[in-house]
Amino acid sequence: MVKNILLSLLLLLVGIPAFSQYQIITGGWVYDTDTKSFKKNSAIYLVNGKFGTGSEKVMNWDVKKLSDDDYILPGLIDLHAHYRVSFDGKAYDDTVAMPKIFLANGVTSTFPAGEIEPEKMWDLQKKIDAGQIPGPRILHSGPYFGTAAPDWNPEISDSEIRQRVDYWAKRGAYGFKAKGITSEQLKVLIDQAHKNDLTVTGHLNSGYRNSVNPQEAIQMGIDRVEHFLGGRLLADSIDAYQSLKNLDPADPLLDEIIQLYIDKGVYFDATLATYGAIGMIDSPIFFDFAIENEYFTDFTKDIIKSKNTPSAFSELCALIYPVKQGTLKRYYEAGGLITVGTDRPLLLDNYLGGGIGGFFIHRELAAMVEIGIPPGEVIYLATQQNAEALGIADKAGRISPGKWADMMIIRGNPIEDINRTRSVHTVVKGGKFYSSHDLKNAAKGKLGPSVEEVPDEIQ
């Protein structure tokens, strides 16, 4: 018993480094956000958790020297980062393994895109900020707005929606996400969020069964849209998923909705790769590069093994994936604003294929490159553009004086091969250095329910 407690304490402390207030990183190559390429790194200054200028009057700098094979990128921002795990009809936000896995992969900031247990997520943030456990920044979304929230009342009044927005805005939310919301409710949410200078995104639909088509939401003033571009190409007589499988990416009608996004300055997060994973697409993009099975509890491994066969939804997503590839390529070439998110909850009742959120952001980057978006541009989308979309470009997104000292260090030039972003060996968040290897080891065997947590009748 004592041995187990000591082991748990050791694993808890792994990856929490000593913190030097004044540091200089020399050597290697650094991503230049302006040119979207890499340049020789002469010196990066870290001062009290932020990037410095080098003009600070400091006597004793802690100098870290990188090799010529080291490439420095701003910390990745995941704008659709789920911590959610569900099994046997119950859902919870994982605060043990997911934070370490995100951070180990260079994801220094996460927008949870709807929290199942908001209070638990706020507590996680406090522990991370206090240095008690390692993890990325939690850029809170608060609870879902819509039927995706466990406590949502379909008959909620306008004043109750406004009160809900104000409450979570005061708590420190960075924005909100709607899912399973009516047109009338969404209009109120957007209006009240904007009064609090916060953004709104949504998992919307086609207009089918009182849902909201993204085109309608854009006219209301929504800031970002997840998954579906929308417009008249999504018939309101059927669900968006069913409509999307038959969509022709070359259809001239697509120009109408793309132009609406551009004219209104709305960002689109296609969450492209997750549809390939759910569809069990046979592509090197979806190969398991990290032996992800090691991160699950033994009980979770058994559940996944029993479900690792195509379902009706995976067959549908296999048809949707090439459509999403074509529409996103066209959207990009037209000049549409794109954000990057993973959308990888661990849903054990409705398994969504392989890929854990933290690791999966590298698949999303590769999937974007595969359709023709240049690697340097994809890195920009996952850093600077994501920061702009969430309204935190003054704090994050690039390696620049005054911003959070968040970055990742990898082996090799990802402009030459985007898969090199997967070679993260060091992560810096708020000026603190973390070993990716140590963080991963501390998360192994921790993700998902264990047999002790499951009722006897299910065992």
C-alpha positions in Angstrom: 0.0 0.0 0.0 2.7 2.5 1.0 4.7 1.5 -2.1 1.8 2.2 -4.3 1.3 5.6 -2.7 4.9 6.5 -3.1 4.8 5.4 -6.8 1.7 7.5 -7.4 3.4 10.5 -5.8 6.4 10.0 -7.9 4.4 9.8 -11.1 2.4 12.9 -10.1 5.7 14.9 -9.7 7.2 13.7 -13.0 7.4 16.5 -15.5 7.0 19.3 -13.0 10.4 21.0 -13.4 12.3 23.5 -11.4 11.6 27.0 -12.6 14.2 29.5 -13.5 12.9 33.1 -13.9 15.5 34.2 -16.4 16.5 31.9 -19.2 18.1 32.1 -22.7 17.6 29.5 -25.4 20.3 29.5 -28.0 20.9 27.4 -31.1 18.6 25.5 -33.3 16.0 27.0 -35.6 12.9 29.0 -34.7 9.6 29.4 -36.5 9.1 32.9 -37.9 5.4 33.6 -37.8 5.6 36.5 -40.3 7.3 34.4 -43.0 5.8 31.1 -41.9 9.3 29.5 -42.2 12.3 28.8 -39.9 15.3 31.0 -39.2 18.5 30.5 -37.2 17.9 31.1 -33.5 20.3 33.5 -32.0 18.6 33.8 -28.7 15.1 33.5 -27.1 14.7 35.2 -23.7 12.3 33.9 -21.1 11.5 36.3 -18.3 9.0 35.5 -15.5 7.0 33.1 -17.7 6.9 35.3 -20.8 9.1 36.0 -23.8 11.6 38.8 -23.1 13.5 41.2 -25.2 17.1 40.6 -24.0 17.3 44.2 -22.7 16.4 43.1 -19.2 19.0 43.9 -16.6 19.7 40.4 -15.4 23.1 39.3 -14.0 22.6 35.5 -14.1 20.8 34.0 -17.0 20.2 30.2 -17.2 21.4 29.4 -20.8 20.1 26.3 -22.7 21.9 25.4 -25.9 20.1 23.5 -28.6 21.5 21.4 -31.4 21.3 22.3 -35.1 18.7 19.6 -35.5 16.3 21.3 -33.0 13.3 23.2 -34.3 11.4 25.6 -32.1 7.7 26.2 -32.7 5.1 28.3 -30.7 3.0 26.1 -28.4 0.2 24.5 -30.3 -3.4 25.6 -29.5 -6.2 23.0 -29.7 -9.5 24.8 -30.3 -11.6 21.6 -30.1 -9.9 19.8 -27.3 -12.0 17.3 -25.5 -11.1 15.8 -22.1 -14.3 13.8 -22.1 -14.5 10.1 -21.4 -17.8 8.2 -21.5 -18.9 4.6 -20.7 -22.1 2.9 -19.8 -24.1 6.1 -20.4 -22.0 8.2 -18.0 -19.5 10.9 -19.0 -16.7 12.7 -17.1 -13.8 15.0 -17.9 -10.5 13.2 -17.5 -8.0 15.3 -15.4 -5.4 12.6 -14.9 -4.0 11.4 -18.2 -5.3 13.9 -20.8 -3.5 17.0 -19.5 -0.2 15.2 -19.6 -0.8 13.8 -23.1 -1.8 17.2 -24.5 1.3 18.9 -23.0 3.7 16.1 -24.0 2.7 16.7 -27.6 3.4 20.4 -27.6 -0.2 21.5 -27.0 0.3 24.3 -24.5 -3.3 25.7 -24.7 -6.6 23.9 -25.0 -10.2 25.2 -25.5 -12.3 22.3 -24.2 -15.2 23.0 -26.6 -17.8 22.2 -24.1 -17.1 20.9 -20.6 -19.0 18.0 -19.1 -17.8 18.8 -15.5 -17.0 22.5 -15.5 -16.2 22.8 -11.8 -13.8 19.8 -12.1 -12.1 21.5 -15.1 -11.8 24.8 -13.1 -10.2 22.8 -10.3 -7.8 21.2 -12.8 -6.8 24.6 -14.0 -6.0 25.8 -10.5 -3.8 22.7 -9.9 -2.0 23.2 -13.1 -1.5 27.0 -12.5 -0.2 26.2 -8.9 2.3 23.7 -10.4 0.8 20.7 -8.6 0.3 18.8 -11.8 1.6 19.3 -15.4 -0.8 20.2 -18.1 -1.7 22.8 -20.8 -3.5 26.0 -20.2 -7.3 25.4 -19.9 -8.9 28.2 -21.9 -12.3 27.4 -20.5 -15.5 27.0 -22.6 -17.7 26.5 -19.6 -20.6 24.0 -20.1 -22.2 23.4 -23.4 -25.1 25.6 -24.5 -27.7 23.2 -25.7 -28.8 19.6 -25.2 -25.2 18.4 -25.1 -25.0 19.8 -21.6 -26.2 17.4 -18.9 -28.1 20.2 -17.1 -29.6 21.9 -20.1 -33.3 22.7 -19.9 -34.9 22.7 -23.4 -37.4 25.2 -22.2 -34.7 27.6 -20.9 -35.7 31.3 -21.1 -33.8 34.0 -22.7 -33.0 35.6 -19.4 -31.7 32.3 -18.0 -29.3 31.9 -21.1 -28.0 35.4 -20.4 -27.5 34.7 -16.7 -25.7 31.4 -17.7 -23.4 33.3 -20.0 -22.7 36.1 -17.4 -21.9 33.6 -14.7 -19.3 31.7 -16.7 -17.9 34.8 -18.2 -17.2 36.1 -14.7 -15.6 32.8 -13.8 -13.1 33.3 -16.5 -14.4 31.5 -19.6 -12.6 32.3 -22.9 -15.7 31.6 -25.0 -18.7 29.3 -25.4 -19.8 26.4 -27.6 -23.3 25.5 -28.7 -24.5 22.0 -29.5 -28.1 20.9 -29.7 -29.4 24.4 -29.6 -32.4 26.1 -31.3 -32.1 29.1 -33.5 -33.8 31.4 -30.9 -31.5 30.2 -28.1 -28.3 30.6 -30.2 -29.2 34.1 -31.1 -29.5 35.0 -27.4 -26.2 33.2 -26.6 -24.3 35.1 -29.3 -25.7 38.4 -28.2 -24.8 38.0 -24.6 -21.4 36.4 -25.2 -20.5 39.4 -27.4 -21.6 41.8 -24.6 -18.9 40.0 -22.5 -16.4 40.3 -25.3 -16.3 36.5 -25.7 -16.6 34.4 -28.8 -19.1 31.6 -29.7 -18.6 28.5 -31.8 -21.0 25.8 -32.6 -21.5 22.2 -33.6 -24.5 22.9 -35.7 -26.5 20.9 -38.3 -28.5 21.3 -41.4 -31.7 22.9 -40.0 -33.2 19.5 -39.7 -35.6 19.0 -36.8 -35.3 22.5 -35.4 -31.5 22.5 -35.6 -29.5 25.5 -36.8 -27.7 25.6 -40.2 -24.3 27.3 -40.0 -25.4 29.8 -42.7 -28.2 30.9 -40.3 -25.8 31.1 -37.4 -23.3 33.3 -39.4 -26.1 35.7 -40.1 -26.7 35.9 -36.3 -23.0 36.8 -35.8 -21.4 33.5 -34.7 -17.6 33.7 -34.6 -16.6 30.1 -35.5 -18.2 27.0 -36.8 -17.2 23.4 -36.2 -17.4 20.4 -38.6 -19.9 21.6 -41.3 -19.6 24.5 -43.7 -23.4 24.4 -44.1 -25.4 26.6 -46.5 -28.0 25.4 -49.0 -25.9 22.3 -49.8 -27.0 20.8 -46.5 -30.7 20.1 -47.1 -32.8 20.7 -44.0 -34.9 17.6 -44.8 -32.1 15.3 -43.5 -29.4 15.3 -40.9 -26.1 17.1 -41.8 -24.1 13.9 -41.7 -26.4 12.2 -44.1 -26.5 15.2 -46.4 -22.7 15.7 -46.3 -21.9 12.2 -47.7 -23.5 13.1 -51.0 -22.1 16.6 -51.3 -20.0 17.4 -54.3 -17.0 19.5 -53.3 -17.0 21.0 -56.9 -20.6 22.2 -56.7 -20.7 25.9 -57.6 -23.2 26.4 -54.7 -20.3 25.9 -52.3 -18.9 29.3 -53.4 -21.9 31.0 -51.8 -21.3 29.7 -48.3 -17.6 30.1 -48.5 -18.0 33.7 -49.5 -20.3 34.3 -46.6 -17.6 33.0 -44.1 -15.1 35.3 -45.7 -17.4 38.4 -45.8 -18.3 37.9 -42.1 -14.8 36.9 -40.9 -16.0 33.6 -39.5 -13.5 30.8 -38.7 -14.1 27.2 -39.8 -12.7 24.3 -37.8 -13.2 21.3 -40.1 -11.8 18.7 -37.5 -10.8 16.9 -40.7 -8.7 14.0 -39.4 -11.2 12.8 -36.9 -13.6 11.8 -39.7 -10.8 9.8 -41.2 -10.1 8.1 -37.9 -13.8 7.3 -37.3 -14.1 6.1 -40.9 -11.0 3.8 -40.3 -9.4 5.2 -43.4 -6.3 3.3 -44.5 -3.7 6.1 -44.6 -0.3 6.7 -43.1 -1.8 9.8 -41.4 -3.8 7.5 -39.1 -1.1 5.0 -38.3 -0.4 4.7 -34.5 2.9 6.5 -34.2 2.9 6.5 -30.4 1.7 3.0 -29.3 -1.4 4.8 -27.8 -2.8 1.5 -26.4 -0.2 1.9 -23.6 -2.1 4.9 -22.2 -5.4 3.1 -21.5 -6.3 1.2 -18.4 -6.5 -2.5 -18.9 -10.3 -2.4 -18.6 -10.4 0.3 -21.3 -8.2 -1.7 -23.6 -10.6 -4.6 -23.4 -13.5 -2.4 -24.2 -11.8 -0.9 -27.3 -10.7 -4.3 -28.5 -14.3 -5.5 -28.5 -15.4 -2.4 -30.5 -12.6 -2.0 -33.0 -14.8 -3.0 -36.0 -16.6 -0.7 -38.4 -20.0 0.6 -37.2 -22.7 2.3 -39.2 -21.3 5.6 -38.2 -17.7 4.7 -39.1 -19.0 3.6 -42.5 -20.8 6.9 -42.9 -17.6 8.8 -41.9 -15.6 6.9 -44.4 -17.9 8.4 -47.1 -17.7 11.9 -45.5 -13.9 12.1 -45.2 -13.1 12.6 -48.9 -16.0 15.2 -49.1 -14.5 17.1 -46.2 -11.1 16.9 -47.8 -12.4 18.5 -51.0 -14.5 21.2 -49.3 -11.7 22.2 -47.0 -9.2 22.5 -49.8 -11.6 24.7 -51.8 -12.3 26.8 -48.7 -8.6 27.3 -48.1 -7.9 28.2 -51.7 -10.7 30.8 -51.6 -9.1 32.5 -48.6 -11.3 31.2 -45.8 -10.2 31.5 -42.2 -9.3 28.0 -40.7 -8.7 26.9 -37.2 -7.2 23.7 -35.9 -8.9 21.3 -33.4 -8.8 17.6 -32.7 -12.3 16.6 -31.5 -11.3 13.4 -29.9 -13.4 12.5 -26.9 -13.0 8.9 -25.7 -16.5 7.6 -26.2 -16.5 4.0 -25.2 -20.2 3.5 -25.8 -19.9 4.8 -29.4 -16.2 4.2 -30.2 -14.8 6.9 -32.6 -11.7 5.0 -33.8 -8.1 5.3 -32.8 -6.4 8.5 -31.7 -6.0 10.3 -28.4 -6.5 14.1 -28.5 -3.0 15.2 -27.6 -1.4 12.9 -30.2 -4.1 13.6 -32.7 -3.3 17.2 -33.4 -0.3 16.0 -35.3 -2.6 13.9 -37.5 -4.8 16.9 -38.1 -1.8 18.9 -39.2 -0.7 16.1 -41.6 -4.3 15.7 -43.0 -4.3 19.4 -43.8 -1.0 19.2 -45.6 -2.2 16.2 -47.6 -5.0 18.3 -49.2 -2.5 20.9 -50.3 -2.1 23.4 -47.4 1.7 24.2 -47.1 3.3 22.9 -43.8 4.4 26.4 -42.8 0.9 27.6 -43.2 -0.6 24.7 -41.2 1.8 25.6 -38.3 0.5 29.2 -38.5 -3.1 28.0 -38.3 -2.5 25.9 -35.2 -0.7 28.7 -33.4 -1.2 32.3 -34.4 -4.5 32.0 -36.3 -6.0 29.9 -33.5 -4.9 32.6 -31.0 -6.6 35.2 -33.2 -9.8 33.2 -33.5 -10.2 32.9 -29.7 -9.2 36.5 -29.1 -5.9 35.8 -27.3 -3.4 36.9 -29.9 -2.1 39.5 -27.4 -1.0 36.6 -25.1 -0.3 33.6 -27.3 0.3 32.2 -30.8 3.9 33.4 -31.6 7.3 33.6 -30.1 7.3 37.3 -29.4 8.2 39.6 -26.4 5.5 40.0 -23.9 3.6 36.8 -24.8 3.3 33.6 -22.8 6.6 31.7 -23.0 4.9 28.7 -24.6 6.7 26.6 -27.2 7.7 23.1 -28.3 11.0 21.7 -29.5 11.1 19.0 -32.1 13.7 17.1 -34.1 14.0 18.0 -37.8 12.4 20.6 -40.1 8.6 20.2 -40.3 8.5 22.3 -43.4 10.2 19.5 -45.2 8.0 16.8 -43.5 5.0 17.8 -41.4 5.2 14.5 -39.6 8.3 15.8 -37.8 6.0 17.7 -35.4 5.4 14.3 -33.8 9.0 14.2 -32.6 8.4 16.6 -29.7 11.1 16.1 -27.0 10.8 19.3 -25.0 7.8 21.5 -24.2 8.0 24.9 -22.6 4.9 26.4 -21.0 5.0 29.7 -19.1 8.8 29.5 -19.1 8.9 26.0 -17.5 10.6 23.2 -19.3 9.0 19.7 -19.5 10.3 16.5 -20.9 7.8 15.0 -23.4 9.1 11.5 -22.6 8.5 11.9 -18.8 5.0 13.3 -19.3 4.1 10.4 -21.5 5.4 7.9 -19.1 3.4 9.5 -16.3 0.2 9.1 -18.3 0.5 5.5 -19.4 -2.1 3.1 -18.1 -4.2 6.0 -16.7 -6.8 6.9 -19.4 -10.3 5.5 -19.3 -12.3 3.7 -16.6 -10.8 0.9 -14.6 -12.7 -2.3 -13.5 -12.9 -0.9 -9.9 -14.9 2.1 -11.2 -17.5 -0.1 -13.0 -20.7 -1.5 -11.3 -20.6 -5.2 -10.5 -23.2 -6.1 -13.0 -21.1 -4.7 -15.9 -17.8 -6.5 -14.8 
